[in-house]
Amino acid sequence: MGTRERRERSNDSDRLLNSLFTGVAGVALAAIGGYGRGELSPGSDLDILFLHNGRVEEEVLAELVNRVLYPLWDKSFKVDHAVRTRAQTRDAASDDLKVALGLLDIRIICGDSELVAAVQHDAIDDWRGKSRERLQQLRKSLQERHERAGELAYLLEPDLKEARGGLRDITALRAISLSGAVTVSLEHVSSAESILMNAREALHVTTGRDKDRLLFQEQDKVAQQLKYKDADQLMSAIAQAARSVDYLLESTWHRFEYRGKDGIGRFLKKPRTTQVSPGVFIAHQEVSITEEFDLSADPVIGIRAAAIAAQAGLPIAPATLQRLMSTYRDGIGHLPNPWPRSARENLITLIGAGQPMVHIWEGLDQEEILFQWLPEWRAVRSLPQRNVLHRHTVDRHMVETAVYAAALTRRVHRPDLLLFAALFHDIGKGTQEDHSERGEKLIAPLAARIGFSEADIATLKLLVKHHLLLSATATRRDLDDPATIASVTAVIPDLQTLELLHALSVADGQATGSAAWSNWKESLLSELVSRVTSALTDNTIAAQPIFTDEQLQFARTGQLRVLIEDREPDYAIEIIAPDKPGLLSIVAGVLNLARFDVRSARTQTIENSAVMKWIVTPNQYAPTVDSARIHQMISDAVKDASDLSNQIARRIADYANLPTIPVPSPIVEIFLDAATNATIIEVRSHDRPALLFGIGEAITKCQIDIKSAIVTTLGAEAIDTLYVTEIGGGGLSQPRAQEVAERLAAALA
């Protein structure tokens, strides 16, 4: 069962039609569509076209057509036929997209070969000449069909022909390629086409019918016919094939839309190129790695390009993906074990992009780059879940869970752990062992290789092992029974873990689908979490930093000191400076102008000075790191900060031209009684250029003082905890705190 059989089936049909067709001058019989390509399955229609030159008498033509069709009908062939002249055929193709597509595969069976050749020339010439209009029509028709038929890769009972990623989409790819509007790598789906065609043929043979929907009860028989181990293996192969088709189709549409144009749709002789990171640029609305960049010199560049693409909402150029995979095959550019911090943060940035991450992840999967970074992913690739609750394969379900988790990052204080756990919470599926327990075993070495700390690994193990705990308890246990709450607190050690598990439970339920998630279930879950929160006694507020005796002693001198320690690829910058309102904003602005990206910061006011410890990464435009230069810039800005805001505004405007994705709104929380003689302001937001400068400037404009600050950047998310007082000392009143929170939220909007 395969290409040879389908070709032979077509040849048999050709021979039968030749025997029925009697020579009439000026008439030809042609095959179109799948029959034209020689791809007849047992239940396929015979798509044929009677062509004539317009000078044949109607009676003669009708007799010829009947002489061919009646024997076919007597033999139970399903025939889709038309009788047209060359001009009529051209008009029909102009009016009907389906006719135009079928004619792209026209071939002669018998009769006037020159007439068929002329129609073939017309069909291809018209298709290419009207490609922009025709391809837009094709795209719209595909979208409508996909809405009706769903996604082949993720349906329990898919339509192999009509569903997204199915055989009709491969035909569409051929048509796009034939238009000449954009190059299509059809060889990338040749294996996928064979899998889908074989499955469809086996389905026809097994059922004895011309159906294309592979029902659940027929999957075992089709698997046996095709010599798969079982139906799961068959459906996994079909899912992977469909994903390959869908990925190529989506990539092709993107290149058709943007090739040769800038970001706002104008055609350019030389499309705009924007450098966004060392070796990474945006052009044609795609993210690429420069050809000149030595991939062996920076093993993080691949995952950095993926993170940039996801945060920009753009695909990675296929050539870049292929080049990356080629270097990996040559043993070049592999990530070390453990990963460097920058690789881990870029992975979290990629995961946290939400919906735009899906296409990036699919591209990394299709080119098998993913398995170079995360070999554990291969075991769940296209693994089916033949379960009515689940609408996706295991791997896609985990990706979808990460998408939903990205919308919940403001709910937690460790968005990096939430996103990582969401992406790998079902990594233990695929064997007879309990998937939660197996997942706990698998996540530990994986997280260690990625570079998480021992404490973080312990949290991730708990999240993966107990990712069903809250949902199961909320829906199956009596929430009024103290033993129910005790059973949860026995597992969950603190509020930070509880908020992570709560968000993971919500994301997992939403990704599973409406059959497993509802407002009722979410309300029960929230009620359970509320009761468990009351039973736990800790808090999630970051504690004020502690500094050394030497730092405190120097702080009392009232002098400015800047010390820089190289911690490749980061720098630790210690700054001790005379305190003044707005100092945090000034220093953050100076570091931004010095081209540093802030990874974390700890500051504390000691008497009349501030002690600060910054961890920063120089960006691509940073000059040589020089403590004397930073010292001078801070000294000048402390004396006169009037120009600092203008320079920062210009810097932010430069970034504003880069594409971005929608992100959850910032959250500003106020804690009035959580600190002695201070009010705590916590800001959770998406990271962006000069974020900390903006927060500090807004606080200064409220005429309050920042006594301590704890700043953490986790992937693309930032959490800033500020201990503030009135200028004269003391915490803020409730109305004053509310006013500050509102002004700060407005400044960050």
C-alpha positions in Angstrom: 0.0 0.0 0.0 1.7 3.2 -1.2 2.6 5.4 -4.1 3.1 2.5 -6.5 -0.3 1.1 -5.8 -2.0 4.5 -6.2 -0.2 5.0 -9.4 -1.1 1.6 -10.7 -4.7 2.2 -9.8 -4.6 5.4 -11.8 -2.9 3.6 -14.7 -5.7 0.9 -14.6 -8.3 3.7 -14.8 -6.4 5.2 -17.8 -6.5 1.9 -19.6 -10.2 1.5 -19.0 -10.9 5.0 -20.2 -8.8 4.5 -23.3 -10.8 1.4 -24.1 -14.0 3.3 -23.9 -12.9 6.4 -25.7 -13.4 6.2 -29.5 -11.4 8.7 -31.6 -13.3 11.8 -32.5 -11.3 14.6 -34.0 -11.0 17.7 -31.9 -11.8 15.9 -28.6 -9.6 14.9 -25.7 -10.2 13.2 -22.4 -8.1 14.5 -19.5 -7.6 13.7 -15.8 -7.5 16.5 -13.3 -7.1 16.9 -9.5 -5.8 13.8 -7.6 -6.4 11.6 -10.6 -4.4 14.0 -12.7 -1.5 13.5 -10.2 -1.9 9.7 -10.4 -3.0 9.5 -6.8 -6.1 7.3 -6.8 -7.1 5.7 -3.6 -9.7 2.9 -3.7 -12.6 5.3 -2.9 -11.4 8.2 -4.9 -13.5 9.9 -7.6 -12.4 9.9 -11.2 -12.1 13.6 -12.0 -12.2 13.8 -15.7 -12.7 16.6 -18.3 -13.9 16.2 -21.9 -12.3 18.9 -23.9 -13.4 19.7 -27.4 -12.6 22.4 -30.0 -16.2 23.7 -30.3 -16.6 22.3 -33.8 -17.8 18.8 -32.9 -21.6 18.2 -33.4 -23.5 18.1 -30.2 -25.0 14.6 -30.9 -21.5 13.2 -31.7 -20.1 14.7 -28.5 -23.0 13.6 -26.3 -22.7 10.0 -27.7 -19.0 9.9 -27.0 -19.5 11.2 -23.4 -22.2 8.7 -22.7 -20.1 5.8 -24.2 -17.5 6.6 -21.6 -19.6 7.4 -18.6 -22.3 4.6 -18.7 -19.8 1.7 -18.4 -18.1 3.5 -15.6 -21.3 4.0 -13.7 -22.2 0.3 -14.4 -18.9 -0.6 -12.7 -19.8 1.6 -9.7 -17.1 4.2 -10.4 -17.8 7.6 -8.9 -17.1 10.1 -11.7 -16.9 13.9 -11.5 -16.9 15.1 -15.0 -17.3 18.2 -17.2 -17.6 18.9 -20.9 -16.0 22.1 -22.1 -14.2 23.9 -24.8 -10.8 25.6 -24.1 -12.5 29.0 -23.7 -15.2 27.6 -21.5 -12.6 25.9 -19.3 -10.7 29.2 -18.9 -13.9 31.0 -18.0 -14.9 28.3 -15.5 -11.4 28.5 -13.9 -11.7 32.2 -13.6 -15.1 31.9 -11.8 -14.4 28.9 -9.6 -11.2 28.5 -7.5 -11.8 24.7 -7.2 -11.9 24.4 -11.0 -8.7 26.4 -11.2 -6.9 24.2 -8.7 -8.0 21.0 -10.4 -6.7 22.2 -13.7 -3.2 22.7 -12.3 -2.8 18.9 -12.3 -4.4 18.3 -15.7 -2.9 15.5 -17.9 -4.0 13.8 -21.0 -5.6 10.3 -21.0 -6.4 10.1 -24.7 -7.5 12.1 -27.7 -6.2 15.5 -28.9 -3.0 16.1 -26.9 -2.5 19.6 -28.3 -5.9 20.7 -26.9 -4.9 19.4 -23.4 -1.5 21.1 -23.6 -3.2 24.4 -24.5 -5.6 24.1 -21.5 -2.7 23.3 -19.3 -0.8 26.3 -20.5 -3.9 28.5 -19.9 -4.4 27.1 -16.4 -0.8 27.7 -15.3 -0.4 31.0 -17.1 -3.6 32.4 -15.5 -2.7 31.0 -12.1 0.7 32.8 -12.2 -0.6 35.9 -13.8 -3.3 36.4 -11.1 -1.3 34.9 -8.3 -1.8 37.7 -5.7 -5.6 37.6 -6.2 -5.8 33.8 -6.5 -3.6 33.1 -3.5 -5.7 35.4 -1.3 -8.8 33.5 -2.4 -7.0 30.2 -1.7 -6.0 31.4 1.8 -9.5 32.5 2.6 -11.0 29.1 1.5 -8.4 27.3 3.6 -9.3 29.3 6.7 -13.0 28.5 6.2 -12.3 24.8 5.7 -10.0 24.7 8.7 -12.7 26.2 10.9 -15.2 23.5 9.7 -12.9 20.5 9.9 -10.5 21.4 12.8 -6.8 20.5 13.2 -5.9 17.1 12.0 -3.0 16.7 14.5 -5.2 17.2 17.5 -8.6 15.5 16.6 -9.6 12.2 18.1 -11.4 11.3 14.8 -9.7 13.5 12.1 -10.6 14.0 8.5 -7.4 13.1 6.7 -8.3 15.1 3.7 -10.2 18.2 4.8 -8.7 19.0 8.3 -5.9 21.5 8.8 -2.7 19.9 8.0 -4.4 17.3 5.8 -4.1 16.3 2.1 -6.0 19.3 0.7 -3.4 21.5 2.4 -0.6 19.7 0.6 -2.5 20.3 -2.7 -2.7 24.0 -1.7 1.1 24.0 -1.1 1.6 22.7 -4.6 -0.6 25.4 -6.0 1.3 28.1 -4.1 4.6 26.7 -5.4 3.3 26.6 -8.9 2.3 30.3 -8.7 5.9 31.3 -8.5 5.0 34.0 -5.9 7.0 32.3 -3.2 9.3 29.3 -3.0 7.8 26.3 -1.3 10.0 23.5 0.1 7.7 20.6 -0.9 10.3 18.0 -0.1 9.7 18.9 3.6 6.3 17.3 3.5 6.9 14.4 1.1 7.1 12.0 4.0 4.1 13.5 5.6 2.1 13.2 2.4 3.0 9.5 2.2 1.8 8.9 5.7 -1.5 10.6 5.2 -2.1 9.1 1.8 -1.3 5.6 3.1 -3.7 6.1 6.0 -6.5 7.3 3.7 -6.0 4.4 1.4 -5.9 1.9 4.3 -9.1 3.5 5.6 -10.8 3.0 2.2 -9.7 -0.6 2.1 -10.7 -1.4 5.7 -14.1 0.2 5.5 -14.9 -0.5 1.8 -16.1 3.0 1.6 -14.9 6.3 0.2 -14.7 8.0 3.6 -11.8 10.3 4.8 -12.7 10.6 8.5 -10.7 8.2 10.6 -13.2 7.1 13.3 -12.0 5.9 16.7 -13.3 2.3 16.1 -11.4 2.0 12.8 -8.0 3.2 14.0 -6.8 -0.2 15.3 -7.7 -1.9 11.9 -6.0 0.8 9.9 -2.9 0.6 12.2 -2.8 -3.2 11.7 -3.2 -2.7 7.9 -0.3 -0.3 7.8 1.8 -2.5 10.2 2.0 0.1 13.0 2.4 -1.4 16.6 -0.9 0.0 17.6 -3.4 2.8 17.0 -1.5 5.2 19.3 1.6 4.8 17.1 -0.6 5.4 14.0 -2.2 8.5 15.4 1.2 9.8 16.5 2.6 9.4 13.0 -0.5 11.1 11.5 -0.3 14.0 14.0 3.4 14.6 13.3 2.7 14.5 9.5 -0.2 17.0 9.9 2.0 19.3 12.0 4.7 19.2 9.3 2.2 20.2 6.7 0.6 22.9 8.8 4.0 24.4 9.7 5.1 24.6 6.1 1.8 26.1 5.1 1.9 28.8 7.8 5.6 29.6 7.0 4.8 29.8 3.3 1.9 32.2 3.9 4.1 34.4 6.1 6.8 34.6 3.4 4.2 35.3 0.8 2.8 38.1 2.9 6.1 39.8 3.8 8.8 38.9 1.4 10.2 42.1 0.0 8.2 44.3 2.2 8.8 46.3 5.4 6.8 46.0 8.6 3.9 48.2 7.3 3.4 46.6 4.0 5.4 48.8 1.6 7.4 47.0 -1.1 11.1 47.9 -0.9 14.0 47.4 -3.2 16.1 46.7 -0.1 13.9 45.6 2.8 14.7 47.2 6.2 17.1 45.2 8.5 17.1 45.9 12.2 19.8 44.6 14.5 18.3 43.5 17.8 21.0 41.5 19.4 24.6 40.5 18.6 24.3 38.3 15.5 20.4 38.6 15.5 18.4 40.8 13.2 14.9 41.3 11.9 14.1 41.5 8.1 11.1 40.5 6.0 9.3 40.3 9.4 11.4 37.3 10.3 14.1 36.9 12.9 17.4 35.7 11.5 21.0 35.0 12.6 23.6 36.8 10.5 25.5 34.5 8.1 28.8 35.9 9.3 28.1 35.0 13.0 30.2 32.2 14.3 27.7 29.9 15.9 30.4 27.9 17.7 31.4 31.1 19.6 28.0 31.6 21.3 26.0 28.4 22.0 23.2 30.6 23.4 22.5 32.4 20.2 19.9 29.9 18.9 17.7 30.1 22.0 18.3 33.9 22.2 17.0 34.2 18.6 14.0 32.1 19.6 13.2 34.2 22.6 13.5 37.4 20.6 11.2 36.0 17.9 8.6 35.0 20.4 8.6 38.3 22.2 8.4 40.2 18.8 5.6 37.9 17.6 7.6 37.0 14.5 8.8 33.6 13.1 12.4 32.5 12.8 13.6 32.4 9.3 13.6 28.8 7.9 17.2 29.3 6.7 18.3 30.2 10.2 16.6 27.1 11.7 18.2 24.9 9.1 21.6 26.4 9.6 21.3 25.9 13.4 20.4 22.3 13.0 23.2 21.7 10.5 25.8 23.0 13.0 24.4 20.8 15.7 24.7 17.8 13.4 28.3 18.8 12.9 28.8 18.7 16.7 29.1 22.5 16.9 27.4 25.0 19.2 25.8 22.7 21.7 24.8 24.2 25.0 27.0 23.2 28.0 25.7 21.3 31.0 24.5 23.1 33.1 23.2 25.8 30.8 24.5 29.4 31.4 22.1 31.7 33.1 21.4 33.6 29.9 20.3 30.4 28.2 17.9 29.6 31.0 16.5 33.2 31.0 16.0 33.1 27.2 14.2 29.8 27.5 11.8 31.3 30.1 11.4 34.4 27.9 10.5 32.1 25.0 8.0 30.1 27.1 6.5 33.3 28.5 5.5 34.9 25.2 2.1 33.3 25.2 0.4 32.5 21.9 3.3 33.7 19.7 5.5 31.0 21.4 3.5 28.2 19.7 4.7 28.8 16.2 8.3 29.3 17.3 8.2 26.1 19.3 6.7 24.3 16.3 9.5 25.5 14.1 12.1 24.3 16.6 10.3 20.9 16.7 10.0 20.6 12.9 13.7 21.2 12.4 14.5 19.0 15.5 16.4 21.7 17.1 14.3 21.2 20.2 15.7 17.8 20.8 19.2 19.2 20.8 18.2 21.5 23.7 15.6 19.3 25.4 16.1 15.6 24.4 13.3 14.7 26.9 10.8 16.3 24.6 11.2 13.6 21.9 9.4 11.0 24.1 6.2 13.0 24.1 6.4 14.4 20.6 2.9 14.0 19.0 2.0 11.5 21.7 -1.7 11.0 21.4 -4.2 11.2 24.3 -7.1 9.1 23.1 -9.3 10.7 25.8 -12.4 12.9 25.3 -11.2 15.3 27.9 -8.0 16.2 26.0 -8.1 18.0 22.7 -4.3 17.9 22.0 -1.4 15.6 21.9 0.7 15.5 25.1 3.4 17.8 23.8 0.9 20.3 22.3 -1.1 20.2 25.6 2.0 21.2 27.5 2.7 24.0 25.1 -0.9 25.2 25.4 -0.6 25.0 29.2 2.4 27.3 29.0 0.4 29.7 26.8 -2.3 30.0 29.5 0.3 30.2 32.2 1.9 33.2 30.5 -1.3 35.1 31.1 -1.1 34.2 34.9 2.5 35.4 35.5 1.2 38.5 37.5 -0.4 36.1 40.0 2.9 34.6 41.1 6.3 35.7 42.5 8.3 33.2 40.5 6.9 33.3 37.0 10.0 31.4 35.7 9.0 28.4 37.8 5.4 28.6 36.8 6.3 28.7 33.1 8.8 25.9 33.3 6.5 23.7 35.3 3.6 24.4 32.9 5.7 23.4 29.9 6.9 20.1 31.4 4.1 19.1 33.8 3.1 16.1 31.7 6.6 15.1 30.7 6.1 11.7 32.5 3.3 10.5 30.1 3.9 7.8 27.6 4.3 4.7 29.9 2.2 2.6 32.2 3.8 4.3 35.2 1.8 7.1 37.0 2.7 10.1 34.9 3.0 12.5 37.9 5.4 10.3 39.7 7.5 9.6 36.6 7.4 13.3 35.8 8.8 14.1 39.2 11.8 11.9 38.4 12.3 13.3 35.0 12.0 17.0 35.9 14.9 17.0 38.4 17.8 16.2 36.0 16.2 18.3 33.3 15.9 21.4 35.6 19.5 20.8 36.9 20.8 20.8 33.3 18.9 24.0 32.6 20.6 25.6 35.6 18.0 25.9 38.3 19.1 25.9 41.9 18.5 22.9 44.3 15.7 24.8 46.0 14.0 25.6 42.7 14.4 22.0 41.6 12.7 20.9 44.8 9.8 23.2 44.0 9.5 22.1 40.4 9.5 18.4 41.5 6.6 19.2 43.8 4.7 21.1 41.1 5.0 18.3 38.6 4.2 15.5 41.1 1.2 17.3 42.5 -0.1 19.3 39.5 -3.5 17.6 39.9 -3.7 17.9 43.7 -5.7 21.1 43.9 -8.1 20.3 41.1 -8.8 16.8 42.4 -9.2 18.0 46.0 -11.5 20.9 45.1 -13.9 18.7 43.1 -13.8 15.5 45.2 -13.4 16.5 48.8 -15.5 18.4 51.4 -13.9 21.8 51.7 -15.6 22.3 55.1 -13.7 19.4 56.5 -10.5 20.5 58.3 -8.9 17.3 57.2 -9.2 18.4 53.5 -7.2 21.5 54.1 -4.7 19.6 56.3 -4.2 17.1 53.4 -3.1 20.0 51.2 -0.9 21.9 53.7 0.9 18.6 54.4 2.1 18.7 50.8 2.5 22.5 50.1 5.1 24.1 52.3 4.5 27.8 51.8 2.5 30.5 50.1 4.8 30.8 47.1 4.4 27.2 46.2 0.7 27.4 46.7 0.3 30.4 44.3 2.4 28.5 41.8 0.4 25.3 42.1 -2.9 27.3 41.9 -1.8 29.1 38.7 -0.5 25.8 37.2 -3.8 24.1 38.0 -5.8 26.9 36.2 -3.5 26.8 33.2 -3.7 23.0 32.9 -7.5 23.0 33.2 -7.9 25.8 30.6 -5.5 24.0 28.2 -7.3 20.7 28.6 -10.6 22.3 27.3 -14.2 22.9 28.3 -14.8 19.3 28.9 -12.4 19.4 31.9 -12.7 23.1 32.9 -15.6 25.4 33.9 -16.4 28.4 36.0 -17.8 26.1 38.6 -14.5 24.1 38.9 -12.5 27.4 38.9 -14.6 28.7 41.8 -14.1 25.5 43.8 -10.4 25.7 43.2 -10.3 29.4 44.3 -12.2 28.5 47.5 -9.8 25.7 48.3 -6.8 28.0 47.8 -8.3 30.7 49.9 -8.8 28.2 52.8 -5.3 26.8 52.4 -3.8 30.3 52.3 -5.5 31.1 55.7 -3.9 27.9 57.1 -0.3 28.9 56.0 1.5 31.5 58.1 4.3 32.8 55.9 4.3 35.6 53.2 5.7 36.1 49.7 7.2 39.6 50.3 10.9 39.9 49.5 13.0 40.7 52.6 15.2 43.8 52.8 18.8 43.1 51.7 21.7 42.6 54.2 25.1 44.2 53.5 28.6 43.7 54.9 30.1 45.6 57.8 32.7 47.1 55.4 29.9 48.4 53.1 28.0 49.9 56.0 31.2 51.5 57.3 32.0 53.1 54.0 28.4 54.3 53.6 28.8 56.4 56.7 31.6 58.4 55.0 29.0 60.0 52.7 31.2 59.4 49.6 30.4 57.9 46.2 32.1 54.5 45.4 31.6 52.3 42.3 33.2 48.8 42.2 32.7 46.5 39.3 33.3 42.7 39.3 33.4 40.7 36.1 31.2 37.6 36.5 31.1 36.6 32.8 28.7 37.1 31.1 27.4 39.4 33.8 28.9 42.1 35.9 28.2 42.8 39.6 28.3 46.6 40.3 28.4 47.8 43.8 27.4 51.4 44.2 27.5 53.4 47.5 26.3 56.9 47.2 25.0 59.8 49.3 21.2 59.3 49.5 18.8 61.7 47.9 15.2 61.5 46.6 15.2 59.8 43.2 18.6 58.1 43.7 17.4 54.7 42.6 15.9 56.2 39.4 19.1 58.1 38.7 21.3 55.1 39.0 18.9 52.9 37.0 18.9 55.6 34.3 22.7 55.8 34.3 23.0 52.1 33.9 20.5 52.1 31.1 22.4 54.9 29.3 25.6 52.8 29.8 23.9 50.0 27.9 23.4 47.6 30.8 20.4 45.3 31.2 19.5 45.0 34.8 19.1 41.3 35.9 18.7 42.1 39.7 19.3 44.8 42.2 19.4 45.1 46.0 19.5 48.5 47.6 19.3 49.7 51.2 19.5 53.2 52.8 22.0 53.3 55.7 21.8 56.6 57.6 22.5 59.2 54.8 23.9 56.8 52.1 22.5 54.1 49.9 24.2 50.8 49.4 23.4 49.1 46.1 24.3 45.8 44.5 23.4 45.5 40.8 23.8 42.5 38.6 23.8 43.7 35.0 24.5 42.3 31.5 26.0 44.6 28.9 23.9 44.8 25.7 25.3 44.7 22.2 26.1 48.4 22.1 27.8 48.7 25.5 31.2 50.3 25.5 34.1 48.8 27.6 32.9 48.4 31.2 34.7 51.0 33.2 34.0 51.8 36.9 35.6 55.3 36.5 33.1 56.1 33.7 30.1 54.8 35.7 31.3 56.8 38.7 31.5 60.0 36.7 28.1 59.5 35.1 26.4 58.9 38.5 28.3 61.9 40.0 27.1 64.1 37.2 23.5 62.9 37.3 23.3 63.3 41.1 24.3 66.9 40.7 22.0 67.6 37.8 19.5 65.0 36.5 17.7 67.4 34.2 18.9 65.8 31.0 18.6 62.2 32.2 14.9 61.8 31.5 15.3 63.3 28.0 18.1 60.8 27.1 16.0 57.9 28.5 13.0 59.0 26.5 15.0 59.0 23.3 16.3 55.5 24.2 12.8 54.2 24.8 11.7 55.7 21.5 14.4 53.8 19.7 13.0 50.5 21.1 9.4 51.5 20.2 10.0 50.8 16.5 10.6 47.1 17.3 7.6 44.7 17.0 6.1 43.5 20.3 3.4 41.2 21.6 0.5 41.8 24.0 1.3 41.1 27.6 -0.7 41.1 30.8 -1.0 44.5 32.5 1.3 45.4 35.4 0.1 44.8 38.9 0.9 47.2 41.7 0.2 45.9 45.2 0.5 47.8 48.5 1.3 46.2 51.9 0.7 48.7 54.8 1.6 46.5 57.8 4.2 44.2 56.4 7.3 46.2 57.5 8.3 48.4 60.4 8.2 52.2 59.7 7.8 51.6 55.9 5.1 50.7 53.3 5.9 48.0 50.8 5.0 48.5 47.1 5.3 45.5 44.9 5.3 45.8 41.1 5.0 42.8 38.9 5.3 43.6 35.2 6.7 42.6 31.8 10.3 43.8 31.5 11.0 46.7 29.1 13.7 49.3 28.5 14.3 51.6 31.4 11.5 49.9 33.5 13.2 50.5 36.8 14.0 54.1 35.9 10.3 54.7 35.1 9.2 53.2 38.4 11.8 55.2 40.4 10.8 58.4 38.6 7.1 57.9 39.3 7.8 57.2 43.0 10.0 60.4 43.2 7.2 62.5 41.7 4.9 61.2 44.4 7.3 62.8 46.9 8.1 59.7 48.8 11.4 58.1 49.6 12.7 54.6 48.6 14.5 53.1 51.6 15.1 49.6 50.1 14.5 47.9 46.8 14.7 44.3 45.7 14.6 44.0 41.9 14.5 40.7 40.1 14.2 40.0 36.3 13.1 36.4 35.5 13.1 35.9 31.7 10.9 38.6 30.3 9.1 39.3 33.7 10.2 41.7 36.4 9.3 41.8 40.1 10.3 45.0 42.0 9.7 45.3 45.7 10.1 48.8 47.2 10.2 49.7 50.9 9.0 53.4 50.9 8.4 56.1 53.4 7.3 59.6 53.5 10.1 62.1 53.0 10.2 62.9 56.7 10.0 59.2 57.6 7.3 56.7 58.5 5.0 54.5 56.4 2.2 55.8 54.1 -1.4 56.1 55.2 -4.1 54.1 53.4 -5.3 57.0 51.2 -1.7 58.0 50.4 -0.7 54.5 49.5 -3.7 54.1 47.2 -2.8 57.4 45.5 0.8 56.2 44.9 -0.4 52.8 43.6 -2.7 54.5 41.1 -0.1 57.0 39.9 2.5 54.2 39.6 0.1 52.0 37.6 -0.8 54.9 35.3 2.9 55.5 34.7 3.5 51.9 33.7 0.4 51.6 31.5 
